[in-house]
Each structure stands twice: as C-alpha cells, then as structure tokens.
C-alpha cells in the first residue's frame, strides 16, 4: 500500500512539473530558443555531401583546392561534378 502511495505522489509531482514548466516544440541552447532564422540564415558552415553520402562541413568559401573539413579535422580536396 505504501508503494502505491509513493507511486501516486511521484506521478502527481511529474504531472505538475510538466504542467508548470511547459514544453517547447523547438530546440533551445543554454535556455535560448532557436528560431528558423538562427538555424537557417545565420549558418557558419557550408554543408556538402560527397558522392559516397558522407557529409562534410566547410567554413567560408569553398575552394577547388584544399578545404578544412570541420567534421573530419583534415584538409580535403573538393571538386564539382558535372551532371
């Protein structure tokens, strides 16, 4: 019987926390809610997917020479495929 009472108290407490705290439908970092403007137009990295479906992140301009990939932590040669 005591276990049932404890379970009811815990469930009530969790329900109150959810009702009072509320839930955000979006992402937040450090308590700051991210908006689509934060995640789309203020992007620092350029994301490219290789022919082998591996994703690469580059900063700034893409050069036809070596580019630093921030995911793989190495210089990588990038070239545009026609077609």
VEXDRENMAR-58643 format. One record per atom (N, C-alpha, C, CB): x, y, z; residue in one letter. Coordinates in steps of 0.2 Angstrom, whole numbers, plus 5000, padded with zeros to 4 digits. Glycine has a CB too. Example, Ala and Ser with C-alpha at 12.3 -4.5 7.8 and 13.67 -1.06 7.14 Angstrom:
506649725039A
506249785039A
506649845039A
505749785045A
506449895035S
506849955036S
506450005039S
507049975029S
***
This chain:
500449945000X
500050005000X
500450065000X
499550005006X
501050065004X
501450125004X
501850134997X
502050115009X
501950084994X
502250084987X
501750124982X
502450014984X
501150104983X
500650134978X
500550214980X
499950104979X
500550234986X
500550304988X
501150334986X
500550304996X
501750304986X
502350334983X
502350344976X
502950294985X
502050294972X
501950304965X
501550354963X
501750234962X
500950364967X
500450414965X
500750484967X
499850414970X
501150494972X
501550554973X
502050574968X
501850554980X
502450524966X
502950534961X
502550554954X
503350474960X
502050524952X
501650534946X
501350604946X
501150484945X
501050624952X
500750694953X
501350744952X
500450694960X
501950734955X
502450784955X
502650794948X
503050754959X
502750734944X
502950744937X
502450774933X
503050674934X
501850764934X
501250804931X
501350874932X
500650774932X
501450894938X
501450964940X
502050994937X
501550974948X
502650964936X
503250994933X
503151004926X
503850944934X
502750954923X
502650964915X
502151024914X
502350894912X
501651024918X
501151074918X
501451144919X
500551064922X
501851154924X
502051224926X
502651234921X
502351214933X
503151194920X
503751204916X
503551214909X
504251154917X
503051184906X
502851184899X
503451154895X
502751254897X
503251134889X
503751104884X
503751144878X
503451034882X
504351154876X
504451194870X
504451144864X
505151234870X
504151174858X
504151124852X
504851134848X
503551144848X
505251184850X
505851194846X
506451174850X
505951264844X
507051194848X
507651174851X
507851234855X
508251164846X
508251224860X
508551284864X
509251264866X
508151294871X
509651314867X
510351304869X
510451354874X
510851314863X
510651334880X
510851374886X
510151414888X
511351424884X
509551384887X
508951424889X
508751474883X
509051454895X
509151474878X
508951524872X
508551484867X
509551564870X
507951494865X
507651464860X
507851474853X
506851474860X
508051424849X
508251434842X
507651444838X
508751384840X
507751494833X
507151504829X
507451484822X
506951584828X
506951484817X
507251464810X
507751514807X
506651464805X
507751574809X
508251624807X
508951604810X
508051694809X
508951584816X
509551564819X
509851504816X
509451544827X
509451454814X
509651394811X
509751394803X
509251334813X
509451444800X
509551444793X
509951494790X
508851444790X
509851564791X
510151614788X
510751634792X
509651674788X
510951614798X
511551634801X
512051574802X
511351664808X
512051534797X
512451474797X
513151494795X
512151424791X
513551464799X
514351474799X
514651434794X
514651474806X
514451364794X
514751314790X
514351304783X
514751254793X
514651284778X
514351264772X
514451184772X
514751284765X
513851154771X
513751084772X
513751054765X
513151064776X
514251004763X
514250974757X
514150894758X
514850994753X
513850864753X
513850794754X
514250764748X
513050764754X
514650714749X
515050684744X
514650634740X
515750654747X
514950604735X
514650554731X
514550494735X
515050544725X
514950484740X
514850424745X
514350434750X
515550404747X
514050494750X
513450514755X
513750534762X
513050454756X
514450544762X
514750574768X
514650644768X
515550554769X
514450674774X
514350744775X
515050784777X
513750764780X
515150834774X
515750874776X
515550944778X
516250874770X
515850984783X
515751054784X
516351094783X
515551054792X
516251144779X
516751194777X
516551264780X
516951194770X
517051304782X
516951374784X
517151424778X
517251384790X
516651464777X
516851524772X
516751494765X
517551544773X
517151514761X
517151504754X
517451434752X
517551554750X
517151394747X
517351334745X
517851344740X
516851284743X
518451314740X
519051324735X
519051254731X
519651344738X
519351264725X
519451204722X
520151164724X
519551214714X
520451194729X
521051164732X
520851134738X
521651224733X
521251134743X
521151104749X
520751144754X
521851094753X
520251114757X
519751154761X
519751114768X
519051154758X
519751144774X
519751114780X
519051094782X
520051164786X
518951024783X
518350994785X
518350994792X
518250924782X
517851024795X
517751034802X
517450974806X
517351094804X
517250924802X
516950864805X
517550814805X
516450834800X
517950814800X
518450764799X
519150784802X
518550734792X
519250854803X
519850884805X
520450864801X
519950854812X
520350884794X
520850874790X
520650914783X
520950794788X
521250924779X
521150964773X
520850914768X
521750994771X
520350934764X
520050894759X
520050934752X
519350864761X
520150894747X
520050924740X
519350924738X
520550894735X
519050974735X
518350974733X
518350994726X
517951034737X
517950954722X
517850974715X
517150964713X
518350934711X
516951004709X
516251004707X
516150954701X
515951074704X
515650904702X
515550854697X
514950884692X
515350794700X
515150884686X
514550904681X
514150844680X
514950924674X
513450864679X
512950814678X
512450814682X
513250744678X
***
